[in-house]
Amino acid sequence: MQSPPLVAVVDDDSLVRSSLMGLLRSMGLQARAFDSAEAFLAGSNEAVDCVISDMQMPGMSGLALQRVIRANRPALPVIFMTAFPDAMTRKRALADGAGCYLEKPCSADDLSRCLDRALNL
């Protein structure tokens, strides 16, 4: 039996990480939390099937994280969530290959649709 996909949650806000972890698990997915882009990149993340990242974090931004992911694992889906939506940043993220750009708080249905597309479920 194949194990459920593993989704990495990268967000500096512990409440967001915690709530997303619970939501992902309720969707039947595995989830691993990281409090920064740097922590994600430093961790063992070869088994990750999708990344959900905040856009604005101390240190490395979500866009910078996406560039590193694209350079190392171009097929790894990235979904962005932000409390500070910006049309130019959205356009840039999507042009660079992000699967979705969601505003916080987003609905479970919107996130589920993005994950279904990203993971081909």
Secondary structure, DSSP 4 states (H G I P E B T S, - for coil): -PPPPEEEEE-S-HHHHHHHHHHHHHTT-EEEEESSHHHHHHS--TT--EEEEES--SSS-HHHHHHHHHHH-TTS-EEEEESS--HHHHHHHHHTT-SEEEESS--HHHHHHHHHHHHT-
